[in-house]
Amino acid sequence: MKPRVLIIHTGGTIGMRPSEEGYKPVAGFEALLREKLINSVHDTLPEFDLIEFERLIDSANLVPDDWQTIAQTLSEHYADYDGFVVLHGTDTMAYTASALSFQLRGLNKPVIVTGSQIPLVELRNDALDNLISALIIAGFHPVPEVCVYFNGRLLRGNRSRKVKATGLDAFDSPNFPWLGQVGIHIELHQQLIRTAGTPDLCPTRYSPGAVAMLPIYPGMADAQIQSILDNEKIRGVILQSYGVGNLPNNNEPLMHHLTQAAKAGVVLVNLSSCLQAQVIPGAYACSAGLNEIGIISGGDMTPEAAFTKLHTLLATHESSTQVSDLMQQNVCGELD
């Protein structure tokens, strides 16, 4: 019996059509897809059903509640299919893939997130190849984790980043090897792929304003720092620092507000702003005192993984100490 895959169409470029205002989401993707596949060799594809969201999302408009909606849809249908493909816009695809990895723990089936840079409706597109390859991987290959598939690359979802705005090879995983590549053959690196577990599917209700990102830049002013670190609604902050985790420790307002935020129970995570990097606490004198303040290392996590992981932990744990401890533990392959 052929495997069955559920495609969940959330929106994004892959299903858009041109308009006077530029590309925009349009309903009716399944009919277009089946029309494109009418002359394909269907024996090589799994059987599939398709759910299209009533409110299609341009991923630039995505909010944390959308992660819960996608996870809930996957959870409700998890027992009925052998694998899943989530169609999503590229702008925030890495955020969604990361968020899903923290909500869908212990997977024993593939969840492949994909999309395209050119809509399926266009004559020349990358949409059909991305979707067909994602379908085949989800249906026929043992990849029990949330992945991003794009332009021949199979990436761990919470290690993925969008690295090009217009290139067809838009996604990469700078701090972790690809899980596989698709060319003439599908080659998977099974030693890198997580082993199947016992599903623990926990769609999470997020507090949208709980986490902020604070990029570090030369000459940060007191008012700009205070606007984020003194906000009572914020329970966690991702610091995007220099190099291996360096902060300007001569910036007294910054260090003061960081110290006060930590004392107030705000979880402060130090992450490098470099594309390829790992935070090394104390490697330079300017970062030697960060541990004393209460700033924790984000290791080699991507900003998308750190942001969504912190959001998820704050939504599911009351204790900031417990959240800080878990942020430094490898939960589902997001961190070395």
Backbone torsions as a table, in degrees:
resi	resn	phi	psi	omega
1	MET	NA	133.9	-178.4
2	LYS	-70.3	144.5	176.4
3	PRO	-66.0	156.9	179.5
4	ARG	-116.7	133.4	-179.4
5	VAL	-122.0	139.5	174.0
6	LEU	-102.2	124.8	172.9
7	ILE	-96.5	126.7	176.6
8	ILE	-111.1	111.1	-177.4
9	HIS	-94.5	106.4	-178.2
10	THR	-93.5	-16.7	-176.7
11	GLY	133.2	-157.9	178.8
12	GLY	98.1	172.6	-175.8
13	THR	-55.7	-36.2	-174.2
14	ILE	-54.0	-33.3	-178.4
15	GLY	-109.3	10.9	-177.7
16	MET	-81.9	162.6	174.8
17	ARG	-130.8	152.3	179.5
18	PRO	-69.1	146.5	175.4
19	SER	-142.9	177.3	178.6
20	GLU	-64.3	-21.2	-179.3
21	GLU	-97.9	7.1	-174.4
22	GLY	101.9	-176.5	-179.9
23	TYR	-63.0	137.9	177.4
24	LYS	-145.7	153.7	-178.9
25	PRO	-64.3	138.9	179.5
26	VAL	-137.7	139.1	179.4
27	ALA	-70.9	164.5	175.1
28	GLY	97.3	28.0	-175.3
29	PHE	-67.5	-36.7	-175.4
30	GLU	-60.7	-43.3	179.7
31	ALA	-61.7	-40.9	178.4
32	LEU	-64.3	-43.3	-179.1
33	LEU	-63.1	-47.4	-177.9
34	ARG	-66.2	-31.3	175.2
35	GLU	-65.4	-41.5	179.6
36	LYS	-67.5	-28.0	-176.7
37	LEU	-91.9	0.5	-170.0
38	ILE	-60.3	-30.3	-179.7
39	ASN	-103.4	11.8	-179.4
40	SER	-80.8	162.5	175.8
41	VAL	-83.5	94.7	-169.5
42	HIS	-69.9	-17.4	178.3
43	ASP	-64.4	-22.4	-179.1
44	THR	-88.1	-3.7	-179.6
45	LEU	-108.5	147.8	171.3
46	PRO	-72.6	161.3	168.5
47	GLU	-64.7	145.6	178.4
48	PHE	-145.3	148.8	168.3
49	ASP	-114.1	161.7	-178.5
50	LEU	-135.0	130.0	171.8
51	ILE	-109.3	127.7	178.0
52	GLU	-110.6	126.6	178.4
53	PHE	-61.6	139.5	178.5
54	GLU	-64.0	-38.8	175.4
55	ARG	-105.7	98.4	180.0
56	LEU	-72.3	139.0	-171.9
57	ILE	-102.8	122.1	161.0
58	ASP	-75.3	119.0	-166.6
59	SER	-63.5	-16.2	173.4
60	ALA	-65.6	-22.6	179.6
61	ASN	-95.8	5.5	-176.6
62	LEU	-63.4	143.4	176.4
63	VAL	-129.8	162.2	-178.0
64	PRO	-53.3	-32.4	177.5
65	ASP	-59.5	-28.4	179.4
66	ASP	-67.6	-31.2	175.8
67	TRP	-62.1	-41.6	179.2
68	GLN	-64.9	-41.4	-179.1
69	THR	-61.5	-44.2	179.7
70	ILE	-66.2	-45.4	179.2
71	ALA	-62.6	-38.0	179.4
72	GLN	-65.6	-41.0	178.5
73	THR	-63.0	-43.6	177.2
74	LEU	-63.2	-41.9	-178.6
75	SER	-63.7	-41.9	-177.7
76	GLU	-65.2	-28.8	-176.0
77	HIS	-109.5	6.2	-170.8
78	TYR	-59.2	-39.7	-175.3
79	ALA	-73.6	-15.9	-170.2
80	ASP	-95.6	-7.4	-173.8
81	TYR	-135.1	159.2	179.6
82	ASP	-88.9	-16.5	179.3
83	GLY	-169.1	170.1	-173.5
84	PHE	-139.5	143.6	172.6
85	VAL	-123.4	125.4	177.5
86	VAL	-107.5	117.7	177.2
87	LEU	-89.2	130.4	-168.3
88	HIS	-151.6	152.5	174.0
89	GLY	-68.7	153.0	-173.2
90	THR	-78.4	-26.1	-172.9
91	ASP	-58.8	-40.9	-177.9
92	THR	-121.9	21.7	-179.2
93	MET	-59.4	-41.9	-178.4
94	ALA	-65.9	-33.3	175.4
95	TYR	-64.3	-46.9	-177.7
96	THR	-66.6	-43.6	178.8
97	ALA	-60.5	-40.0	177.7
98	SER	-66.2	-47.4	-179.3
99	ALA	-60.2	-41.5	179.3
100	LEU	-63.6	-36.0	-178.9
101	SER	-63.7	-30.8	-179.8
102	PHE	-86.0	-18.4	177.6
103	GLN	-92.8	-26.8	-176.1
104	LEU	-112.4	77.6	-174.8
105	ARG	-89.8	154.7	177.0
106	GLY	65.4	35.3	-177.4
107	LEU	-62.8	145.9	170.8
108	ASN	-124.0	16.8	177.2
109	LYS	-141.4	154.6	178.3
110	PRO	-74.1	141.2	167.5
111	VAL	-125.3	106.6	-173.9
112	ILE	-108.6	119.3	178.8
113	VAL	-97.4	129.3	179.8
114	THR	-148.8	176.4	179.7
115	GLY	-174.8	-150.0	-179.8
116	SER	-159.3	164.7	174.6
117	GLN	-93.1	-21.0	179.3
118	ILE	-126.7	133.3	-176.6
119	PRO	-62.4	152.4	179.3
120	LEU	-61.5	-29.1	-177.1
121	VAL	-69.1	-21.4	-178.6
122	GLU	-77.3	147.3	-179.0
123	LEU	-59.6	-48.0	177.6
124	ARG	-100.9	114.1	-176.3
125	ASN	-150.0	162.1	172.5
126	ASP	-103.1	1.5	-173.1
127	ALA	-68.4	-46.0	-173.7
128	LEU	-66.4	-43.4	-179.8
129	ASP	-65.0	-44.1	178.8
130	ASN	-59.9	-43.1	-177.0
131	LEU	-70.3	-44.4	179.7
132	ILE	-62.5	-44.5	-179.5
133	SER	-65.1	-40.4	177.9
134	ALA	-63.5	-40.0	177.9
135	LEU	-61.9	-44.7	-178.6
136	ILE	-65.5	-43.0	178.6
137	ILE	-64.3	-44.5	-178.6
138	ALA	-65.1	-31.4	-175.6
139	GLY	-90.3	-32.7	-168.4
140	PHE	-120.1	-3.3	-172.9
141	HIS	-124.4	143.1	-178.3
142	PRO	-81.3	88.2	179.5
143	VAL	-128.2	78.4	-172.4
144	PRO	-83.2	61.4	175.7
145	GLU	-158.2	171.5	176.8
146	VAL	-81.6	123.2	-177.7
147	CYS	-126.9	160.1	165.7
148	VAL	-108.3	128.5	171.8
149	TYR	-112.7	129.7	-179.6
150	PHE	-160.0	124.2	171.7
151	ASN	52.2	48.5	175.7
152	GLY	84.9	-0.3	-177.9
153	ARG	-113.3	128.5	171.9
154	LEU	-103.8	117.5	-173.3
155	LEU	-120.0	145.1	169.4
156	ARG	-61.4	131.7	-173.8
157	GLY	-57.5	-45.0	-177.2
158	ASN	-84.6	9.9	171.1
159	ARG	-113.1	-1.9	-172.7
160	SER	-86.1	153.0	174.8
161	ARG	-145.5	145.7	169.9
162	LYS	-81.5	118.6	-173.6
163	VAL	-112.3	-10.2	178.2
164	LYS	-137.4	136.8	-178.0
165	ALA	-81.5	-31.8	-175.0
166	THR	-124.2	-13.8	179.5
167	GLY	-70.8	149.3	177.7
168	LEU	-70.8	-25.8	174.2
169	ASP	-89.4	62.2	-168.7
170	ALA	-76.5	-20.2	-173.2
171	PHE	-118.5	146.5	176.6
172	ASP	-150.5	172.5	174.0
173	SER	-128.3	87.8	-168.6
174	PRO	-59.9	-30.1	-175.6
175	ASN	-107.3	12.8	-179.3
176	PHE	-154.0	143.6	-179.2
177	PRO	-65.6	156.9	172.6
178	TRP	-62.0	146.0	174.7
179	LEU	-77.5	-18.6	179.1
180	GLY	-179.9	170.3	175.0
181	GLN	-139.9	149.4	-177.7
182	VAL	-118.3	117.1	173.7
183	GLY	-131.0	-121.8	172.5
184	ILE	-63.4	-36.8	177.3
185	HIS	-120.8	160.1	172.5
186	ILE	-92.0	115.2	-178.7
187	GLU	-113.5	114.7	178.2
188	LEU	-107.3	142.7	178.2
189	HIS	-99.3	83.9	-171.6
190	GLN	-59.0	-28.0	-179.1
191	GLN	-67.3	-18.7	179.4
192	LEU	-95.0	-20.3	-174.1
193	ILE	-80.9	138.1	-178.3
194	ARG	-66.2	147.5	178.7
195	THR	-78.1	152.1	179.8
196	ALA	-62.2	142.6	-179.1
197	GLY	-124.6	-161.7	174.6
198	THR	-99.0	115.6	-173.9
199	PRO	-57.3	130.8	174.8
200	ASP	-129.8	86.4	-171.7
201	LEU	-93.7	113.8	-172.9
202	CYS	-129.4	75.7	173.6
203	PRO	-53.3	131.4	-167.8
204	THR	-115.0	134.2	174.8
205	ARG	-88.1	118.6	-173.9
206	TYR	-97.0	154.6	169.6
207	SER	-99.5	106.8	-168.3
208	PRO	-53.9	-35.1	-176.2
209	GLY	-95.3	14.1	-173.4
210	ALA	-74.9	-26.9	-174.8
211	VAL	-124.4	137.5	176.6
212	ALA	-127.8	157.9	174.6
213	MET	-113.7	133.0	-177.2
214	LEU	-122.2	97.4	177.0
215	PRO	-71.5	135.6	178.6
216	ILE	-90.9	132.4	179.8
217	TYR	-146.6	160.2	-176.6
218	PRO	-62.6	134.1	173.7
219	GLY	77.9	30.8	179.0
220	MET	-59.6	132.1	-177.1
221	ALA	-94.1	155.1	-176.2
222	ASP	-55.7	-46.2	-175.8
223	ALA	-63.5	-37.7	179.9
224	GLN	-68.8	-40.2	178.0
225	ILE	-66.1	-44.8	-176.1
226	GLN	-64.0	-33.4	-176.9
227	SER	-61.8	-26.4	178.3
228	ILE	-99.3	-50.5	-170.8
229	LEU	-75.7	-19.8	179.3
230	ASP	-102.7	16.8	179.1
231	ASN	-85.6	118.5	-174.2
232	GLU	-65.6	-22.8	-178.4
233	LYS	-77.9	-20.0	-175.9
234	ILE	-83.3	125.8	-180.0
235	ARG	-110.5	-10.0	179.1
236	GLY	-151.9	144.1	-179.5
237	VAL	-134.4	130.9	172.1
238	ILE	-95.9	112.7	176.5
239	LEU	-86.6	126.7	177.3
240	GLN	-103.5	94.0	-168.9
241	SER	-95.6	-175.8	179.4
242	TYR	-85.3	151.5	167.0
243	GLY	48.7	-119.7	-177.2
244	VAL	-95.1	25.0	176.4
245	GLY	110.7	27.9	-176.4
246	ASN	-85.2	135.9	175.4
247	LEU	-118.4	151.5	178.4
248	PRO	-74.6	88.3	-173.9
249	ASN	-71.1	-8.3	172.8
250	ASN	-83.0	-8.2	177.3
251	ASN	-82.8	93.5	-173.0
252	GLU	-61.3	-42.9	177.9
253	PRO	-60.3	-40.8	179.4
254	LEU	-61.5	-49.9	-177.3
255	MET	-65.9	-36.5	177.8
256	HIS	-63.3	-48.1	-177.3
257	HIS	-68.8	-34.2	175.6
258	LEU	-64.2	-43.0	179.5
259	THR	-63.0	-43.9	-179.5
260	GLN	-66.8	-39.0	179.4
261	ALA	-64.2	-43.4	179.1
262	ALA	-62.2	-41.4	178.2
263	LYS	-63.1	-30.9	179.9
264	ALA	-81.4	-0.1	177.1
265	GLY	93.4	8.2	176.0
266	VAL	-73.1	131.8	178.7
267	VAL	-82.6	119.8	-177.3
268	LEU	-110.6	119.9	-176.3
269	VAL	-115.1	123.7	-178.6
270	ASN	-92.3	120.0	-176.9
271	LEU	-129.7	142.0	178.3
272	SER	-76.1	143.7	175.8
273	SER	-84.2	-3.5	178.6
274	CYS	-75.4	149.3	-180.0
275	LEU	-64.4	-42.0	176.2
276	GLN	-118.9	114.1	-177.2
277	ALA	-170.9	161.4	169.4
278	GLN	-136.5	133.4	179.1
279	VAL	-70.4	128.8	178.5
280	ILE	-121.3	96.2	-176.8
281	PRO	-58.4	132.6	175.3
282	GLY	79.2	7.4	178.9
283	ALA	-64.5	-31.6	176.2
284	TYR	-124.6	153.9	-176.9
285	ALA	-59.2	-33.2	-176.8
286	CYS	-67.3	-15.7	178.4
287	SER	-113.3	7.6	-173.8
288	ALA	-65.7	-31.5	-175.1
289	GLY	-94.6	7.8	-174.6
290	LEU	-67.7	-37.7	178.4
291	ASN	-60.8	-38.7	180.0
292	GLU	-64.1	-35.8	177.2
293	ILE	-67.3	-34.5	-177.2
294	GLY	114.3	16.9	177.8
295	ILE	-87.2	126.8	-176.5
296	ILE	-101.4	157.3	-179.8
297	SER	-83.1	137.6	173.4
298	GLY	-92.8	5.9	178.1
299	GLY	59.0	-129.7	-178.9
300	ASP	-109.6	23.3	178.8
301	MET	-64.6	149.8	170.3
302	THR	-72.7	158.0	174.7
303	PRO	-58.3	-37.7	-179.3
304	GLU	-65.2	-41.8	179.2
305	ALA	-67.9	-44.6	-179.4
306	ALA	-62.9	-42.9	-178.8
307	PHE	-63.0	-48.1	-176.5
308	THR	-75.2	-33.0	176.9
309	LYS	-65.3	-46.0	179.3
310	LEU	-63.1	-41.6	176.0
311	HIS	-57.2	-47.5	-176.6
312	THR	-65.6	-44.1	-179.3
313	LEU	-65.7	-40.2	178.8
314	LEU	-67.4	-28.3	179.0
315	ALA	-78.1	-18.7	-173.2
316	THR	-119.0	-3.9	-179.7
317	HIS	-134.7	137.9	-180.0
318	GLU	-82.7	-37.1	-171.8
319	SER	-82.3	123.9	177.4
320	SER	-67.3	-29.4	177.1
321	THR	-65.2	-42.8	178.5
322	GLN	-65.6	-40.7	177.8
323	VAL	-61.7	-44.0	179.0
324	SER	-60.6	-42.5	179.5
325	ASP	-63.3	-45.3	-177.2
326	LEU	-69.9	-30.0	177.8
327	MET	-61.9	-26.5	-178.1
328	GLN	-95.1	2.2	177.8
329	GLN	-104.5	145.5	176.7
330	ASN	-77.2	107.8	-175.9
331	VAL	-87.9	-46.4	-178.0
332	CYS	-150.4	46.0	173.7
333	GLY	86.5	9.9	-175.9
334	GLU	-82.3	-7.6	-166.5
335	LEU	-152.6	138.0	175.0
336	ASP	-83.0	NA	NA
